[in-house]
Amino acid sequence: MSKYNIEFETLLERYGVLKTIVKERFPRKLKLSNEFVNAFRDEFKRQTSSTITEDEDGNQVEAPGRGKGTVLREMQKALKFLSKSV
């Protein structure tokens, strides 16, 4: 048994931890209003668009928006929460 444990530990060191990926799907009958969908799109555009601010001298400084992938991931988490409550 100890030989098996040593071989198992060696195998884990070589391949690392194996992860199982579960695909989550949204319910088919989940009906979202047009108002909700439009608000979601507007929020996505707002978070990914660049922002213009002023520095100490009064000059305009443009800062890039948040990454589209990051915002999309966060919104997908929100949709998972929403679909579980339905």
N, C-alpha and C positions, 0 to 999 in steps of 0.2 A: 504494500500500500504506500509506503514512503517513496518507493521508486516512481509510482504513479503520480504522487503529489509533486515531486520534483519535476517530472516531465510536464505536468500541467502548468506549474509556475513558469517554466521555461517557455512554454507555448504562449502563455498570456503576455510575457515580456516581449515576445517577438511581434505579436499581433495587436497588442493593446486591448482595451476593453471594447467588446462588440456592442453596438447600439442597435436597438430595434426601432424602426421608424414606423409610426402609426399615422396614416393619412386620415385626417378628420374632414368629414364632408358636412356641408350645411344642409339642414332639412329642405326637402324639395318644396314643401308647401309654405315655406317662410315668405310671407308677402311683406315687402317693405314699401312704404308710401313713396311717391315721387318727391315729396317734400324732404323726407329723410335722405333719400339717395342724393338729391341736389345739395343738401347741407353737408353730406359726407364728402362729396366732390369739392365743394367750396373750401372745406376745412383742409383737405389734402393740398389743394392749390395754395392756400394761405401758408401752410407749414413748409412747403417746398420752394416757395418763391423767395427771392432775395429781399432783404430789408435795407432801407436807406435811413441812416442816422447822421447826426452831426457830431463832429469832434469838438475839442475845446476851442479851436479857432473859428468855428462856424462853417467849416468845409463839409460837404456831403461825403459820407463814407458808405459804400455799398458792401454789405456783408452777405455771403452766400446763404441760401436757405438750407434747411436740414436735408439730409440724404433721402432720396425717394424710397430706397429700400428699407431704411430704418422706419420711416413714417408708415410705409405699407405694412411692415411687420406689426407695428403697434396697433394699427387699425384692424388688422386681422385678429389680433388678440381680443379687441373690443367686440368684433363680430362673433367670436366664439362665445363670449360671455352673454351676448344678446341672444344667440340661438339656444343656449341652454335654459334660458328663462322662459322660452316660449313653450 
